[in-house]
């Protein structure tokens, strides 16, 4: 069973580990191989989330992205002030303290 508490915090995409339609995310302290920037997100305990993307100089830029919720194994990421159609649903395959596997 996946709990909300398992997901709270910052997650960075470790695209080198992706396989068979599953995206792998790690905590920022993971020893990532060199890359020109990585996407990620932060899930906050208050139900909000922050999107992180590489900026023009490969330095990560953050922007508030909306709200999130967990229903069973479905992680729903909603854009701010948007309707149901703008929500992005991801299936949580594995949620460990240092590794998160998501299926878009």
Secondary structure, DSSP 8 states (H G I E B T S, - for coil): ---HHHH-EEEEE-GGG-BTTEEEEE-TTS-----S---EEEE-TTSEEEEEEE-TTS-EEEEEEEEEEEETTEEEEEETT--GGG-EEEEEEEEETTEEEEE-
